[in-house]
Amino acid sequence: MAQDLPPVGGYEPIQYKRNLPARGFRPSYYLAAMGIIMTYGLYRTGQGNREQNELAREKMWSRIHLIPMLQAEEDRDLVRRHWADKAREKELMGAELKVYHSDRFVRPTYSISPSSVTKE
């Protein structure tokens, strides 16, 4: 029995590639477009960061310049409370009593706290 051999001249080449045209742009164009978009985005982010820093600096300096006025307002409020407390004390006690051993003004150390405290 004869052995089965390939035909003389060999088999025809097998087409395993598809001959389709490439769709879209070349990858280098996509890469360049992505780089341009990212560069623009980072540029805008840097501008935004600078703007935020400038606004924070402006806010800080405005508060610094308001401190003397706020301190004077607080001092006026403390003096008003002090005199009201003295008048109330005189009304209740009948006489002005000295709590401290000197006439030096002592800044009150109180803080506002909630009237009812609940534990959760």
SVG drawing of the C-alpha trace seen along z (x, -y; Angstrom):
<svg xmlns="http://www.w3.org/2000/svg" viewBox="-32 -98 39 100">
<polyline fill="none" stroke="black" stroke-width="0.4" points="0.0,0.0 1.4,-3.4 1.9,-6.1 -0.2,-9.2 2.2,-12.0 1.6,-15.8 1.0,-16.8 3.9,-17.7 4.8,-21.4 3.2,-21.4 -0.1,-22.5 -1.6,-25.9 -0.9,-28.6 -3.6,-28.9 -4.9,-32.4 -5.0,-33.0 -4.9,-36.8 -7.9,-39.0 -7.3,-41.7 -9.4,-44.3 -8.5,-48.0 -7.5,-49.5 -10.3,-51.5 -9.7,-54.8 -6.6,-56.8 -3.1,-55.5 -2.4,-54.8 0.2,-57.6 -2.6,-60.1 -4.7,-58.8 -1.6,-58.9 -0.9,-62.5 -4.5,-63.6 -4.6,-61.9 -1.3,-63.7 -2.7,-67.1 -6.0,-66.6 -4.1,-65.5 -1.7,-68.5 -4.6,-70.9 -6.3,-69.2 -3.2,-69.5 -2.8,-73.1 -6.4,-73.9 -5.9,-72.0 -2.8,-74.1 -4.7,-77.3 -7.5,-76.1 -5.0,-75.3 -3.4,-78.7 -6.8,-80.4 -7.7,-78.3 -4.4,-79.3 -5.0,-83.0 -8.6,-82.8 -7.3,-81.1 -4.6,-83.7 -7.1,-86.5 -9.5,-85.0 -6.6,-84.6 -5.5,-88.2 -9.1,-89.5 -9.5,-87.6 -6.2,-89.0 -7.3,-92.5 -10.7,-91.9 -9.1,-90.6 -8.8,-94.1 -12.4,-95.0 -13.6,-91.6 -11.5,-91.9 -12.8,-95.4 -16.4,-94.1 -15.7,-91.2 -14.2,-93.6 -17.2,-95.9 -19.5,-92.9 -17.4,-91.7 -17.6,-95.2 -21.3,-95.3 -21.8,-91.9 -19.5,-92.8 -21.5,-96.0 -24.8,-94.1 -23.4,-91.4 -22.4,-94.0 -25.8,-95.7 -27.6,-92.3 -25.3,-91.4 -26.0,-94.8 -29.8,-94.3 -29.7,-90.8 -27.2,-91.2 -27.9,-94.8 -24.2,-95.6 -21.3,-95.2 -19.2,-92.3 -15.6,-91.8 -14.9,-88.3 -11.2,-88.8 -8.6,-90.4 -7.8,-93.1 -9.5,-95.6 -7.8,-94.2 -10.2,-93.1 -10.1,-89.4 -11.4,-88.2 -14.3,-85.7 -13.5,-82.1 -16.8,-80.7 -17.9,-78.9 -21.3,-78.2 -22.4,-74.7 -25.6,-73.0 -28.4,-73.0 -29.2,-69.3 -26.5,-66.8 -27.6,-63.4 -25.3,-60.5 -25.9,-58.5"/>
</svg>
